[in-house]
Amino acid sequence: MFYRSADILITSTHVVVLQPDPIRFDLEIIQAPYIIRHGRGIGFRTGHEIRARYEAADVRIFYTTNSATFGAVRRALIRALEQRANPLPI
């Protein structure tokens, strides 16, 4: 397991969004993840979003306004995707 919170779970095989609407993404199908930042202005909290191609769709993997949480989820997803590309020998 790479990351677990009340909102999201990242394992070596899946990303499971637990809130607000539960959905499970197979790590093998996630392609070309990228980051979008929202609300850069006075009085706005900056939102951080991770999106990716999943099958034939562009999907939101994760969104938060908490910078520390976003950083932890981003690092966990990077580690999980790197492991997918270079699985450990058995």
BELMOVEN-V552816 format. One record per pair of residues at least 4 apart in sequence whose ideal C-beta (glycine too) atoms are under 7 Angstrom apart, sorted by the first residue. I is the first residue (numbers start at 0). J is the second residue. Records with the same first field share a line. If there is no record, write none. Layout:
I->J, J
This chain:
0->10
1->9, 10, 75, 78, 79
2->7, 9, 71, 72, 75
3->8
5->17, 18
6->17, 18
7->14, 15, 16, 17, 61, 72
8->15, 17
9->14, 75, 76, 79
11->79, 82
12->26
13->23, 24, 25, 26
14->24, 26, 29, 60, 76
15->23
16->21, 22, 61
17->21
24->28, 29, 53, 60
26->79, 80, 83
27->83
28->53, 54
29->51, 53
30->51, 52
31->51, 52
32->49, 51, 60, 76
33->50
34->47, 48, 49
35->48, 50
36->45, 47
37->45, 46, 48
38->43, 44, 45, 46
39->45
44->64
45->64
46->62, 64
47->63, 66, 69
48->59, 62
49->60, 61, 73, 76
50->57, 58, 59, 60
51->58, 60
52->57
53->58
61->72
63->68, 69
65->69
66->70
67->71
68->72
69->73
70->74
71->75
72->76
73->77
74->78
75->79
76->80
77->81
78->82
79->83
80->84
81->85
82->86
